């Protein structure tokens, strides 16, 4: 809801040179908190960790209107990252707990659809509220949406049977608790694929302004609508035909989509290009998540997914910084930004491989 308006909001405070930090700081905290959220998700349960993430969202969105300095804004973005660092790890682990193995890819697609629905509906609403009312109203609406998500958790039953009581000692991580080794390859594939997205959400609001698009949320809607469309079938295809072939096709489409995005010269092409990027990521990401779960077991599923999210968030943050640096507030650099990151996404092909040690990973069911 708030992302499309944050670059102009920061610029109005005199901080246009810090636009790359809007996403980078958020994802930095999200990434750093993942090992903790992964361990806690496996130890004390999925539900408490989801609640922590929702509470951070509620509180941070209420604080944005109170800020009057660039440093305060950037600090809040850093804190806000805890919401993404905690909730998605536990949500994805919860979904993996309750579905059968032979429909795991389909389930990852379904949870992705729910995320994309929120992402597609709310950015235009956020821009509408900011344009017709105020940025403060937009922030309060964002907090209210997070409150609704918290209320929905009341009826969810915990899936971790042998839970531990929380204690500060659980926050002390051993060397082997920071990263799940079996998730490194999926994390690399996910990160290289998603790096361009970090640039997209940082640079494209300015690209919308340059092309005369008043409602910046429209390109997000195109992205997420097409991501929803592909997620409806991509995960299931990977259950049937195997993870490898589906991921490779998605990465190739994605690379060309990023390049096309950078070449957009009018709003229609920009919206269409955003749709292509969303469609290809909508194929790739559920399959990568299913691959990660394939390579984990019930006792370390939270840690495995946390490692995957670390790769995802590091890539988004790096993409935001790289994109902002190449862009340098010069409209002529849009094509260069996405050409570079399109090539980067192709590197994921080198890490997509069949896995003989985890039989579920790429074995078709028919």
C-alpha positions as CSV (number, residue, x, y, z in Angstrom):
1,X,0.0,0.0,0.0
2,X,2.7,2.5,0.9
3,X,5.6,1.6,-1.4
4,X,4.6,3.5,-4.5
5,X,4.4,6.8,-2.6
6,X,7.5,6.4,-0.4
7,X,10.1,7.7,-2.9
8,X,8.2,11.0,-3.5
9,X,7.5,11.2,0.3
10,X,11.2,10.9,1.0
11,X,12.0,13.4,-1.7
12,X,9.6,15.9,-0.2
13,X,11.6,15.7,3.0
14,X,14.8,16.5,1.1
15,X,16.2,13.0,0.8
16,X,15.9,12.1,-2.9
17,X,19.5,10.8,-2.8
18,X,18.5,8.2,-0.3
19,X,15.7,6.5,-2.4
20,X,17.7,3.3,-2.7
21,X,17.6,3.0,1.1
22,X,13.8,2.8,1.3
23,X,13.9,-0.8,0.2
24,X,17.5,-1.7,1.2
25,X,17.1,-0.8,4.9
26,X,13.8,-2.7,5.1
27,X,15.2,-5.8,3.6
28,X,18.5,-5.5,5.6
29,X,16.6,-5.9,8.8
30,X,14.3,-8.6,7.3
31,X,17.3,-10.6,6.2
32,X,19.2,-10.2,9.5
33,X,16.2,-11.3,11.5
34,X,15.5,-14.4,9.4
35,X,17.9,-16.8,11.3
36,X,16.1,-15.8,14.5
37,X,12.6,-16.1,13.1
38,X,13.5,-19.5,11.5
39,X,14.8,-20.9,14.8
40,X,11.9,-19.5,16.8
41,X,9.4,-20.8,14.2
42,X,10.7,-24.3,14.7
43,X,11.0,-23.9,18.5
44,X,8.0,-22.0,19.9
45,X,5.6,-22.4,17.0
46,X,4.4,-20.8,13.8
47,X,1.6,-18.7,15.2
48,X,3.6,-16.6,17.7
49,X,6.0,-15.5,15.0
50,X,3.3,-14.5,12.6
51,X,1.8,-12.4,15.4
52,X,5.1,-10.6,15.9
53,X,5.3,-9.7,12.3
54,X,1.7,-8.4,12.2
55,X,2.3,-6.2,15.3
56,X,5.4,-4.6,13.8
57,X,3.4,-3.7,10.7
58,X,0.6,-2.2,12.8
59,X,2.9,-0.1,15.0
60,X,5.3,1.1,12.2
61,X,2.5,2.3,9.9
62,X,1.2,4.4,12.8
63,X,4.6,6.0,13.4
64,X,5.3,7.2,9.8
65,X,3.0,10.3,10.1
66,X,4.9,11.4,13.3
67,X,8.2,11.6,11.6
68,X,9.7,14.9,10.4
69,X,13.3,14.0,9.6
70,X,15.1,11.9,7.0
71,X,17.1,10.0,9.6
72,X,13.9,9.2,11.5
73,X,12.2,7.9,8.3
74,X,15.2,5.7,7.5
75,X,15.4,4.3,11.0
76,X,11.7,3.4,10.9
77,X,12.2,1.6,7.5
78,X,15.0,-0.4,9.3
79,X,12.6,-1.4,12.1
80,X,9.7,-2.0,9.7
81,X,11.8,-4.8,8.1
82,X,11.1,-7.0,11.2
83,X,7.6,-7.5,9.9
84,X,8.8,-9.3,6.8
85,X,11.6,-10.9,8.7
86,X,9.1,-12.8,10.9
87,X,5.7,-13.3,9.4
88,X,6.4,-14.8,6.0
89,X,8.9,-17.4,7.4
90,X,6.3,-18.8,9.8
91,X,3.4,-18.5,7.3
92,X,5.2,-20.5,4.6
93,X,6.3,-23.1,7.2
94,X,2.7,-23.4,8.4
95,X,1.5,-24.0,4.8
96,X,4.1,-26.6,4.2
97,X,3.0,-28.4,7.4
98,X,-0.6,-28.8,6.4
99,X,-0.3,-29.9,2.8
100,X,0.6,-33.3,1.3
101,X,4.0,-33.7,-0.3
102,X,2.6,-34.4,-3.8
103,X,0.8,-31.0,-3.8
104,X,3.6,-28.9,-2.3
105,X,4.3,-26.8,-5.3
106,X,0.6,-26.1,-5.8
107,X,0.4,-25.0,-2.1
108,X,3.3,-22.6,-2.5
109,X,1.5,-21.2,-5.5
110,X,-1.7,-20.7,-3.5
111,X,0.0,-18.9,-0.6
112,X,1.8,-16.8,-3.2
113,X,-1.5,-15.9,-4.8
114,X,-2.8,-14.6,-1.5
115,X,0.3,-12.4,-1.1
116,X,0.0,-11.1,-4.6
117,X,-3.7,-10.3,-4.2
118,X,-2.8,-8.0,-1.3
119,X,0.0,-6.5,-3.3
120,X,-2.2,-5.9,-6.4
121,X,-5.2,-4.4,-4.6
122,X,-3.5,-2.1,-2.2
123,X,-0.9,0.0,-4.1
124,X,-3.5,1.8,-6.2
125,X,-5.6,2.3,-3.1
126,X,-2.6,3.7,-1.3
127,X,-1.9,6.1,-4.1
128,X,-5.5,7.1,-4.3
129,X,-5.6,7.9,-0.6
130,X,-2.4,9.9,-0.8
131,X,-3.5,11.9,-3.8
132,X,-7.1,12.6,-2.7
133,X,-6.7,12.8,1.1
134,X,-3.2,12.7,2.5
135,X,-0.1,10.5,3.1
136,X,-1.2,10.2,6.8
137,X,-4.5,8.6,5.8
138,X,-2.6,6.2,3.6
139,X,-0.3,5.1,6.5
140,X,-3.3,4.7,8.9
141,X,-5.1,2.6,6.3
142,X,-2.0,0.4,6.0
143,X,-2.0,-0.1,9.8
144,X,-5.6,-1.0,9.8
145,X,-5.0,-3.7,7.1
146,X,-2.3,-5.2,9.3
147,X,-4.7,-5.2,12.2
148,X,-7.2,-7.2,10.2
149,X,-4.5,-9.8,9.5
150,X,-3.8,-10.1,13.2
151,X,-7.4,-10.7,14.0
152,X,-7.6,-13.5,11.4
153,X,-4.9,-15.4,13.3
154,X,-7.2,-16.0,16.3
155,X,-8.7,-19.2,14.9
156,X,-5.5,-20.7,13.4
157,X,-4.3,-23.8,15.2
158,X,-0.6,-24.3,15.9
159,X,1.1,-27.1,13.9
160,X,4.2,-27.5,16.0
161,X,3.5,-30.3,18.4
162,X,6.6,-30.3,20.7
163,X,6.9,-26.6,21.4
164,X,9.4,-24.9,23.7
165,X,8.7,-21.9,26.0
166,X,10.4,-18.7,24.8
167,X,13.5,-17.8,26.6
168,X,16.3,-15.3,25.7
169,X,18.7,-18.2,25.2
170,X,16.8,-19.1,22.1
171,X,18.1,-15.9,20.6
172,X,21.7,-17.2,20.9
173,X,22.5,-18.8,17.6
174,X,25.1,-21.5,17.1
175,X,27.2,-21.5,13.9
176,X,25.0,-24.1,12.2
177,X,21.8,-22.1,13.0
178,X,22.5,-19.1,10.9
179,X,22.2,-20.8,7.5
180,X,20.6,-24.0,6.4
181,X,23.1,-25.5,4.0
182,X,20.5,-27.5,2.0
183,X,18.8,-24.2,1.2
184,X,21.8,-22.4,-0.2
185,X,21.2,-23.3,-3.9
186,X,17.5,-22.3,-3.8
187,X,18.5,-19.1,-2.0
188,X,20.9,-18.2,-4.8
189,X,18.4,-19.0,-7.5
190,X,15.7,-16.9,-5.7
191,X,18.1,-14.0,-5.0
192,X,19.4,-13.7,-8.6
193,X,15.9,-13.8,-9.9
194,X,14.5,-11.2,-7.5
195,X,17.4,-8.7,-7.6
196,X,15.7,-6.8,-10.5
197,X,12.6,-6.5,-8.4
198,X,14.5,-4.4,-5.8
199,X,15.4,-2.0,-8.6
200,X,11.9,-2.1,-10.0
201,X,10.2,-0.9,-6.8
202,X,12.9,1.7,-6.2
203,X,13.2,3.2,-9.7
204,X,9.8,2.7,-11.4
205,X,7.9,5.2,-9.3
206,X,10.1,7.9,-10.9
207,X,9.7,6.1,-14.3
208,X,5.9,6.4,-13.9
209,X,6.2,10.1,-13.2
210,X,8.5,10.6,-16.3
211,X,5.9,8.8,-18.5
212,X,3.0,10.7,-17.1
213,X,1.3,8.0,-14.9
214,X,-0.4,9.8,-12.0
215,X,-1.4,6.6,-10.1
216,X,1.9,4.8,-9.6
217,X,0.1,1.8,-8.1
218,X,-1.1,0.7,-11.5
219,X,2.3,-0.8,-12.5
220,X,2.2,-2.8,-9.2
221,X,-1.3,-4.0,-10.1
222,X,-0.2,-5.2,-13.5
223,X,2.8,-7.0,-11.9
224,X,0.8,-8.8,-9.2
225,X,-2.2,-9.6,-11.4
226,X,0.0,-11.5,-13.8
227,X,2.0,-13.0,-10.9
228,X,-1.3,-14.4,-9.6
229,X,-2.3,-15.7,-13.0
230,X,1.0,-17.7,-13.3
231,X,1.0,-18.8,-9.7
232,X,-2.3,-20.6,-10.2
233,X,-0.7,-23.2,-12.4
234,X,3.1,-23.0,-12.0
235,X,3.5,-24.8,-8.7
236,X,1.2,-27.6,-9.8
237,X,3.2,-28.0,-13.0
238,X,6.4,-28.4,-11.0
239,X,4.6,-31.1,-9.0
240,X,3.8,-33.0,-12.2
241,X,6.9,-32.4,-14.4
242,X,9.6,-31.5,-11.8
243,X,11.1,-28.3,-10.5
244,X,14.1,-28.0,-12.8
245,X,12.4,-27.5,-16.2
246,X,9.8,-25.0,-14.8
247,X,12.4,-22.9,-13.1
248,X,14.7,-22.7,-16.1
249,X,11.8,-21.6,-18.4
250,X,10.8,-18.9,-15.8
251,X,14.3,-17.5,-15.5
252,X,14.7,-17.0,-19.3
253,X,11.4,-15.3,-19.6
254,X,12.2,-13.1,-16.6
255,X,15.5,-11.9,-18.1
256,X,13.9,-10.7,-21.2
257,X,11.0,-9.2,-19.2
258,X,13.4,-7.0,-17.2
259,X,15.1,-5.8,-20.4
260,X,11.7,-5.0,-22.0
261,X,10.8,-3.1,-18.8
262,X,13.8,-0.8,-19.1
263,X,12.9,0.0,-22.7
264,X,9.3,1.1,-21.9
265,X,8.7,4.5,-23.5
266,X,5.0,5.0,-22.6
267,X,2.6,4.0,-19.8
268,X,1.0,1.1,-21.7
269,X,4.3,-0.6,-22.5
270,X,5.4,0.0,-18.9
271,X,2.3,-1.7,-17.5
272,X,2.6,-4.6,-20.0
273,X,6.3,-5.0,-19.1
274,X,5.5,-5.1,-15.4
275,X,3.0,-7.8,-16.2
276,X,5.6,-9.9,-17.9
277,X,8.0,-9.6,-15.0
278,X,5.2,-10.5,-12.6
279,X,4.2,-13.5,-14.7
280,X,7.7,-14.9,-14.8
281,X,8.4,-14.4,-11.1
282,X,5.0,-15.9,-10.4
283,X,6.2,-19.1,-12.1
284,X,9.7,-19.1,-10.5
285,X,9.1,-18.3,-6.9
286,X,6.6,-20.9,-5.8
287,X,8.7,-23.6,-7.5
288,X,11.8,-22.4,-5.6
289,X,9.9,-22.4,-2.3
290,X,8.7,-25.9,-3.0
291,X,12.3,-27.0,-3.8
292,X,13.4,-25.6,-0.5
293,X,10.8,-27.5,1.4
294,X,11.7,-30.6,-0.5
295,X,15.2,-30.3,0.8
296,X,14.2,-29.8,4.4
297,X,12.6,-31.9,7.1
298,X,9.9,-31.2,9.6
299,X,12.3,-30.2,12.4
300,X,14.3,-27.5,10.4
301,X,11.6,-26.3,8.0
302,X,11.5,-22.8,9.5
303,X,15.3,-22.5,9.3
304,X,15.4,-23.8,5.7
305,X,12.7,-21.2,4.7
306,X,14.5,-18.5,6.6
307,X,17.7,-19.1,4.6
308,X,15.7,-18.8,1.4
309,X,14.2,-15.5,2.6
310,X,17.7,-14.2,3.4
311,X,18.7,-14.7,-0.2
312,X,15.5,-13.1,-1.4
313,X,15.8,-10.0,0.8
314,X,19.5,-9.6,0.3
315,X,18.8,-9.6,-3.5
316,X,16.0,-7.1,-3.2
317,X,18.1,-4.8,-1.0
318,X,21.1,-5.1,-3.3
319,X,18.9,-4.6,-6.4
320,X,17.5,-1.4,-4.8
321,X,20.9,0.0,-4.1
322,X,22.3,-1.0,-7.5
323,X,19.3,0.3,-9.4
324,X,19.3,3.6,-7.6
325,X,23.1,4.0,-8.2
326,X,22.8,3.3,-11.9
327,X,19.7,5.4,-12.3
328,X,21.3,8.4,-10.4
329,X,18.0,10.4,-10.8
330,X,18.6,10.5,-14.6
331,X,15.6,9.3,-16.7
332,X,18.0,8.3,-19.5
333,X,19.4,5.5,-17.3
334,X,16.2,3.4,-17.0
335,X,17.1,1.0,-19.8
336,X,20.7,0.5,-18.4
337,X,19.3,-0.4,-14.9
338,X,17.1,-3.2,-16.2
339,X,19.5,-4.5,-18.9
340,X,22.1,-5.1,-16.2
341,X,19.7,-6.8,-13.8
342,X,18.2,-8.8,-16.6
343,X,21.6,-10.3,-17.3
344,X,22.1,-10.9,-13.6
345,X,18.9,-12.9,-13.4
346,X,20.2,-15.3,-16.1
347,X,23.0,-16.3,-13.8
348,X,20.4,-18.2,-11.8
349,X,20.5,-20.9,-14.6
350,X,23.9,-22.0,-13.3
351,X,22.5,-23.0,-9.9
352,X,19.3,-24.8,-11.1
353,X,20.2,-28.5,-11.0
354,X,18.6,-31.9,-10.3
355,X,19.2,-33.1,-6.8
356,X,20.0,-36.8,-6.4
357,X,20.2,-36.6,-2.6
358,X,16.6,-35.3,-2.2
359,X,14.3,-37.5,-4.2
360,X,11.2,-35.4,-3.8
361,X,12.9,-32.3,-5.4
362,X,12.6,-32.9,-9.1
363,X,10.9,-36.2,-9.5
364,X,7.7,-35.9,-11.6
365,X,4.6,-37.5,-10.1
366,X,3.5,-38.8,-13.5
